[in-house]
């Protein structure tokens, strides 16, 4: 109720939860959801499902991701719904540098890379006002 009232996103750390419950929860289009760690451990299943869920974003900051998962995430849901650094970068400074390099080495435009690194979050933040 608070998230809906104040237009705040809900951040979700998955663990090993029931996928059907997660899918039913995010159908609520009035709330934005941010999935930490690129939806680890369910990258493949959830990223395909998220494609049509415009209220879902993912944070790429995690030692649970690699270059392949980052590119798969961007390809699956688009760069406008990917974020960097919302949940730390989990895995320490060295991991943060690797993830940044993978994002900047990905075959997307500079604008898309800027979106992932900051602009997507700023737009999400502005929506709450």
Phi and psi in degrees as a GROMACS rama.xvg file:
@    title "Ramachandran Plot"
@    xaxis  label "Phi"
@    yaxis  label "Psi"
@TYPE xy
-63.5564  -43.7904  UNK-2
-59.5781  -42.2299  UNK-3
-69.1032  -44.1921  UNK-4
-61.6864  -43.774  UNK-5
-102.512  8.49811  UNK-6
54.3534  47.2603  UNK-7
-101.704  142.626  UNK-8
-76.3161  157.131  UNK-9
-110.967  126.408  UNK-10
-93.9203  133.786  UNK-11
-121.949  126.316  UNK-12
-102.125  116.231  UNK-13
-72.6765  -54.3777  UNK-14
68.0337  -140.444  UNK-15
-120.821  75.0331  UNK-16
-98.6581  173.944  UNK-17
-74.1891  114.993  UNK-18
-62.2435  -36.2881  UNK-19
-65.5999  -38.2553  UNK-20
-64.0112  -41.2184  UNK-21
-62.3798  -46.6489  UNK-22
-61.703  -40.5004  UNK-23
-66.3594  -35.6184  UNK-24
-66.6738  -44.3867  UNK-25
-78.8246  -5.4705  UNK-26
-65.28  -19.1251  UNK-27
-64.6391  99.9546  UNK-28
-75.1515  -2.2706  UNK-29
-89.3614  -5.73269  UNK-30
-126.537  136.463  UNK-31
-89.1502  139.491  UNK-32
-118.753  135.72  UNK-33
-112.974  120.475  UNK-34
-96.4055  121.186  UNK-35
-68.9222  156.516  UNK-36
56.2134  35.2725  UNK-37
55.0264  34.1893  UNK-38
70.5795  28.6977  UNK-39
-59.4592  138.602  UNK-40
-97.6367  17.9913  UNK-41
-110.776  37.2861  UNK-42
-45.6633  -58.9472  UNK-43
-60.9464  -50.3047  UNK-44
-65.7118  -49.5797  UNK-45
-77.3033  -36.6377  UNK-46
-62.5653  -36.5403  UNK-47
-65.5994  -41.3387  UNK-48
-67.3338  -38.2921  UNK-49
-66.6306  -20.1804  UNK-50
-50.5542  -39.0322  UNK-51
-100.333  6.68395  UNK-52
-106.351  91.5934  UNK-53
-67.6415  -11.4114  UNK-54
-94.6983  12.082  UNK-55
-113.769  131.078  UNK-56
-123.763  159.706  UNK-57
-128.054  146.658  UNK-58
-99.3998  127.15  UNK-59
-88.0915  0.733931  UNK-60
-82.5829  96.8472  UNK-61
-171.652  148.933  UNK-62
-76.6496  -0.936397  UNK-63
-84.0803  -2.89863  UNK-64
-109.857  160.815  UNK-65
-138.933  -177.786  UNK-66
-60.0805  -39.6916  UNK-67
-63.6401  -43.1532  UNK-68
-67.959  -38.4826  UNK-69
-62.3825  -47.5459  UNK-70
-65.0585  -39.0213  UNK-71
-62.7994  -41.5615  UNK-72
-62.1611  -47.9228  UNK-73
-63.4202  -43.1137  UNK-74
-64.3399  -36.8813  UNK-75
-73.1026  -46.2757  UNK-76
-119.091  -6.27339  UNK-77
91.8898  150.722  UNK-78
-65.7458  -25.1241  UNK-79
-69.4252  -12.6433  UNK-80
-115.841  15.2423  UNK-81
-110.988  141.624  UNK-82
-128.081  155.749  UNK-83
-127.288  131.817  UNK-84
88.7012  9.01977  UNK-85
-70.6109  -37.7846  UNK-86
-111.673  52.0399  UNK-87
97.6447  -141.979  UNK-88
-103.249  114.125  UNK-89
-65.1429  124.721  UNK-90
118.594  -0.515466  UNK-91
91.1131  174.761  UNK-92
-62.6304  -40.1173  UNK-93
-61.9865  -42.0569  UNK-94
-66.7558  -38.8424  UNK-95
-58.1125  -43.3154  UNK-96
-64.8039  -39.0457  UNK-97
-62.5934  -45.9171  UNK-98
-63.4198  -44.1342  UNK-99
-58.0848  -44.3259  UNK-100
-62.2582  -43.1036  UNK-101
-62.8139  -39.9367  UNK-102
-64.4644  -47.1242  UNK-103
-71.9703  -20.4741  UNK-104
-87.3337  -8.80267  UNK-105
-68.356  152.994  UNK-106
-81.6002  52.2537  UNK-107
-122.036  167.685  UNK-108
-71.5402  162.696  UNK-109
-60.7987  -37.9025  UNK-110
-61.5565  -42.8444  UNK-111
-64.1489  -38.7928  UNK-112
-64.8014  -41.9935  UNK-113
-63.5549  -37.6673  UNK-114
-58.6357  -48.909  UNK-115
-62.525  -43.3664  UNK-116
-73.6612  -25.8031  UNK-117
-158.316  -43.6459  UNK-118
-64.3034  -36.1653  UNK-119
-61.8225  -42.5671  UNK-120
-65.2337  -43.6837  UNK-121
-61.6316  -38.6668  UNK-122
-65.1584  -41.112  UNK-123
-63.2396  -42.8311  UNK-124
-62.6262  -42.3127  UNK-125
-65.7239  -30.1112  UNK-126
-62.8627  -27.5509  UNK-127
-76.4012  -13.5136  UNK-128
